Each structure stands twice: as C-alpha cells, then as structure tokens.
Amino acid sequence: MAETLCVYILLDHSASMSGTALESLRQGVQVLLSAFESYSGRLIKAAVLAYESMPTVVTPLQAIHSELFHADVNLILATLEPVGASNLGKALRRLAVELPQGASAALYLFSDGGFTDDWQEALAELRPRLKRFYAVACGIAPDRATLSAADQVLSVGSLTTDSLLATLRVAK
C-alpha cells in the first residue's frame, strides 16, 4: 500500500494580505480544493494553518475527501481577515510540531511574501522533513524573490486543477 501524503496548507492573513492579495488567496485555495476532489492517487491527508503574528491550526490533519475538512476550509476562507505581522517563522515552527515524524509531507504556502520574522532559519530546520514546498504568490505585486525559497513558485492567476494535480503527483 502506498504511503500517505500529508499536505500542509499555510494561509498568510497578515496586514499586507488585504484586498487583492486576500482575494487571490481565497481563489487559489479553492483551486487546490478542486484538485483534491479530482485526485485519485494515494491517500492524502491535509491540515490548514492560518498565520499572522501567531499561527492557528484551522483544521487538523485529516482525509482530503472528508466533508468536515472542506466545510472547515470554506469557513476559514469566508472569515479570514488581514491583521498583524507576517510571522512565517512561527508558522513553520508550529508546522514542525504538527508534522508526524517520518511523514511524507508537502507544503503549500499562500502568501504575498512579506515575511517579518526569522523565517529562513525555521524553514532550514523544517526543509529536510518536506518532500516538496510550493509557494503560491498572492496579490498584485508579491515578493517573488522571497517566495523563491520554495521548490516552485506558482501564481494564483495561472493555477488550474491540472497544474495542482501535477504538484501532488510530484510530491510522491
């Protein structure tokens, strides 16, 4: 039986994510949810963490096809408000605690890239535990140089269910 893939979705809702950036985050996550619905490969479990000054686990790790997972994600997308600093480092450290030891994991970060803390150090510590790291650039002028710390930077405007299905297959 194939190994379960753990997918972690980080949602940046810091103050810099107001307006177009937050709307593009919402659109991008909806496309990712569509890709999950279309995926028929190995078992995938997903968790969602939202962050600004402090990270919050929105949904614990659970099967992507569960109704509860989709309901929880849709609720957070509807209520997410931009506030606080973009402390990606704190979110990555929280993710490190949530990530099961030895798990096959992929990370999807939805952000404009305006991080305000020591995120590089936290990413360096977490990186060996990730199969793949995807950054999804949100907003009109995301900081692509910062987001390029990911294996691949995707743009919300060009996301399709097929392109995200391809990322799930690569994360094997």
C-alpha positions as CSV (number, residue, x, y, z in Angstrom):
1,M,0.0,0.0,0.0
2,A,1.3,3.5,-0.9
3,E,2.5,5.8,1.8
4,T,0.0,8.6,2.8
5,L,1.0,12.1,1.7
6,C,0.5,14.8,4.4
7,V,-0.3,18.1,2.8
8,Y,0.0,21.3,4.9
9,I,-1.6,24.5,3.7
10,L,-0.3,27.7,5.3
11,L,-2.5,30.8,4.8
12,D,-0.9,34.2,5.4
13,H,-3.6,36.6,6.6
14,S,-1.2,39.3,7.9
15,A,-2.0,43.0,7.3
16,S,-0.1,43.0,4.0
17,M,-2.7,40.5,2.6
18,S,-5.5,43.0,2.4
19,G,-7.6,43.5,-0.7
20,T,-6.5,41.7,-3.8
21,A,-3.9,39.5,-2.0
22,L,-6.5,38.0,0.3
23,E,-9.0,37.5,-2.6
24,S,-6.4,35.7,-4.6
25,L,-5.5,33.5,-1.6
26,R,-9.2,32.5,-1.4
27,Q,-9.3,31.8,-5.1
28,G,-6.1,29.8,-5.0
29,V,-7.2,27.6,-2.1
30,Q,-10.5,26.9,-3.9
31,V,-8.5,25.6,-6.9
32,L,-6.4,23.4,-4.6
33,L,-9.6,22.0,-3.1
34,S,-10.8,21.2,-6.6
35,A,-7.6,19.4,-7.3
36,F,-8.1,17.4,-4.1
37,E,-11.6,16.4,-5.3
38,S,-10.2,15.3,-8.6
39,Y,-7.2,13.4,-7.2
40,S,-7.4,9.6,-7.3
41,G,-3.9,8.6,-6.4
42,R,-2.6,7.6,-3.0
43,L,-4.3,8.7,0.2
44,I,-3.8,12.3,1.1
45,K,-4.4,13.9,4.4
46,A,-4.3,17.7,4.8
47,A,-4.2,20.3,7.5
48,V,-4.6,24.0,7.3
49,L,-2.7,26.6,9.4
50,A,-3.5,30.3,9.2
51,Y,-1.0,32.8,10.4
52,E,-0.2,36.4,11.0
53,S,1.5,37.4,14.3
54,M,0.7,33.9,15.6
55,P,-0.2,30.7,13.8
56,T,-3.5,28.9,14.3
57,V,-4.4,25.3,13.3
58,V,-7.6,25.7,11.4
59,T,-8.0,22.0,10.5
60,P,-6.1,19.2,12.0
61,L,-4.6,16.5,9.6
62,Q,-7.5,14.6,8.1
63,A,-8.5,13.0,4.8
64,I,-8.9,15.5,2.0
65,H,-12.2,13.9,0.9
66,S,-13.9,14.4,4.3
67,E,-16.9,16.8,4.3
68,L,-15.6,18.2,7.6
69,F,-12.3,19.2,6.0
70,H,-14.0,21.1,3.2
71,A,-16.5,22.7,5.5
72,D,-13.7,23.9,7.8
73,V,-11.6,25.3,5.0
74,N,-14.6,27.1,3.4
75,L,-15.5,28.6,6.8
76,I,-12.0,29.9,7.4
77,L,-11.8,31.3,3.8
78,A,-15.0,33.2,4.4
79,T,-13.9,34.7,7.7
80,L,-10.2,35.3,7.2
81,E,-9.3,39.0,7.9
82,P,-5.9,40.6,7.3
83,V,-4.3,41.6,10.6
84,G,-0.9,41.6,12.3
85,A,2.6,40.8,11.2
86,S,3.6,38.1,8.8
87,N,5.4,35.7,11.1
88,L,6.1,32.8,8.8
89,G,8.9,31.6,11.1
90,K,6.4,31.0,13.9
91,A,4.0,29.2,11.5
92,L,6.8,26.9,10.2
93,R,7.8,26.1,13.8
94,R,4.2,25.2,14.6
95,L,4.1,23.1,11.5
96,A,7.2,21.3,12.6
97,V,5.3,20.3,15.8
98,E,2.2,19.2,13.9
99,L,4.1,17.2,11.2
100,P,4.3,13.5,12.2
101,Q,7.8,12.1,12.4
102,G,8.8,10.3,9.2
103,A,5.8,11.5,7.3
104,S,5.9,12.2,3.6
105,A,4.8,15.9,3.5
106,A,4.2,18.6,1.0
107,L,3.7,22.3,1.9
108,Y,1.6,24.8,0.1
109,L,2.2,28.4,1.3
110,F,-0.3,31.1,0.1
111,S,1.3,34.5,0.7
112,D,2.5,37.8,-0.8
113,G,6.0,37.0,0.6
114,G,6.3,40.0,3.0
115,F,7.6,38.0,5.9
116,T,8.7,39.8,9.1
117,D,10.5,37.3,11.3
118,D,13.3,34.8,11.2
119,W,11.5,32.5,8.7
120,Q,14.7,31.4,6.9
121,E,16.0,29.7,10.0
122,A,12.7,28.0,10.7
123,L,12.5,26.9,7.0
124,A,16.0,25.5,7.1
125,E,15.1,23.4,10.2
126,L,11.9,22.1,8.6
127,R,13.1,21.6,5.0
128,P,14.6,18.1,5.5
129,R,11.2,16.9,6.6
130,L,9.4,18.1,3.4
131,K,9.1,16.2,0.1
132,R,8.1,19.4,-1.7
133,F,7.4,23.1,-0.8
134,Y,5.2,25.1,-3.1
135,A,4.7,28.9,-2.7
136,V,1.6,30.3,-4.2
137,A,2.1,34.0,-4.9
138,C,-0.9,36.1,-3.9
139,G,-1.8,39.7,-4.8
140,I,-0.8,42.2,-7.5
141,A,2.9,42.5,-6.5
142,P,4.1,39.5,-4.5
143,D,7.7,39.4,-3.4
144,R,8.8,36.6,-5.7
145,A,12.4,36.8,-4.6
146,T,11.4,35.8,-1.1
147,L,8.9,33.2,-2.2
148,S,11.6,31.6,-4.4
149,A,12.8,29.8,-1.3
150,A,10.2,27.2,-2.3
151,D,10.8,24.4,-4.8
152,Q,8.3,26.1,-7.1
153,V,6.5,29.4,-7.1
154,L,3.0,29.2,-8.5
155,S,0.9,32.2,-9.4
156,V,-2.8,32.3,-8.4
157,G,-3.7,33.7,-11.8
158,S,-2.3,30.7,-13.6
159,L,-3.4,28.0,-11.2
160,T,-5.6,25.2,-12.6
161,T,-6.8,22.0,-11.2
162,D,-4.5,20.2,-13.6
163,S,-1.4,22.2,-12.6
164,L,-2.1,21.5,-8.9
165,L,-2.8,17.8,-9.6
166,A,0.7,17.7,-11.2
167,T,2.2,19.1,-7.9
168,L,0.5,16.3,-5.9
169,R,2.0,13.7,-8.2
170,V,5.5,15.2,-7.9
171,A,5.3,15.2,-4.1
172,K,5.4,11.4,-4.1
